[in-house]
Amino acid sequence: MKKITFLTILFFNLTVFSQSKEFVLIDSVSKTPIDLAQISYPALEIGSISNKDGRIRIPLKENDIFISHINYVEKTFTYKVFSKKDTLFLNPKENQLDEIVITNLDLKDKISNILKNTYLEKYSTKRAINKSTYKEVFRVNDSLNRLFQVQLDWWSKNALFKGNKPIDKQNIINLKSVDFSKIQKIDTSLVSGKGASVKNEDFFKFINLNFLLEIFKNLSSDIVVKSIEKEKNSIQVYFDATLIQNDRKIYDYKNSLIVFNADYSAINYIKLNMVYNSDWIKDISTKTKIPYQRKTTFNSLELSFKKLKNEKLTLNYFIFEVQGVIKTNEIVDTVLSKQSLFISESILGKKIKKSNIDFYESFYENLPSDLKTNDVKILLTKEEKKFLNSDK
């Protein structure tokens, strides 16, 4: 069974320096690349994150570096070692657990207690500007169709979703620059999965932990805790469950994970895998006015948290992935959208006065042509480079 623990992740200041270093992170056992590893200079609060190929770019400074990942043993490398190597290895967490238990833990009770008693104590709920890297990868029939990465400032009113207030009053996005972008043209005379997208109001709704926990507390049933794995500072709970709304099953949580702190008073990491068995929904294309049918088959949410200087937890990264099918009499398209938001710095007490994009328009349709940068924060994978350089 995969062993996962939460690591406190330092703030990342992704400032450009004149000299940088690229290298690859590899699993020492499987020899495979490590995705979503965090590397930083603790003394400088400068860092970056690995891509799917395990590649990282970071400014080269004469300081020790620290590497962490939820599935691997954290490690520090001296500048002398790090500066001379192009490949670094991490050891997976194996046999590190203090205890492995199968139990009838009341998961709803633990979540209810956090929402009622400790949420405001443990999590930062001040308004903040979050300097972020946003990346979207969109596939149609398993082929890349849309790929872009941007730098943006995301303002959150208080990191608490409130259903009685418009979502655009709780979140404001200010686009700063575009690292790279390629969006294949859409034939506006046809219905195609190429024009699909996740609405910003949905993306930024699910980014709030309290919203996810309220859903689980109020609508989940048939909860099966598969295992509890305890370490010194964390408790990993693996579970399955079913979400019921209006006496109808919406989806099943499968092989999902919540990582609590040692006393169940906060959640440091959460990965929800939702498998749908839904009916087709009839709709009409906003561009072509042609009727079509759609359904969601799978959705996953991954949130990781880090500590601020005041010891409060705040979002470190959010990954939202959804798969579905779109069909008409002429086409059947399988689509997959993966959106990632990596927070490099959170500035508390500040507010963005004005947004430069329309919150209710599809994100890819908001990209201006005059915002460009040569400073790519998160490196491209081999597949992504090939896509950007292709003529299609």
Secondary structure, 3 states (H helix, E strand, C coil): CCCCCCCCCCCCCCCCCCCEEEEEEEECCCCCECCCCEEEECCCCEEEECCCCCEEEEECCCCCEEEEECCEEEEEECHHHHCCCCEEEECECCCCCCEEECCCCCHHHHHHHHHHHHHHHHECCCCEEEEEEEEEEEEECCEEEEEEEEEEEEEECCCCCCCCCCHHHHEEEEEEEEEEEEECCCCCCCCCHHHCCCCHHHHCCCCCHHHHHHHHHHHEEEEEEEEEEECCCEEEEEEEEEEEECCEEEEEEEEEEEEEECCCCCEEEEEEEEEECCCCEEEECCCCCCEEEEEEEEEEEEEEEEECCCCCEEEEEEEEEEEEEEECCCCEEEEEEEEEEEEEEEEECCCCCCCCCCCCCCHHHHCCCCCCCCCCCCCCCHHHHHHHHCCC
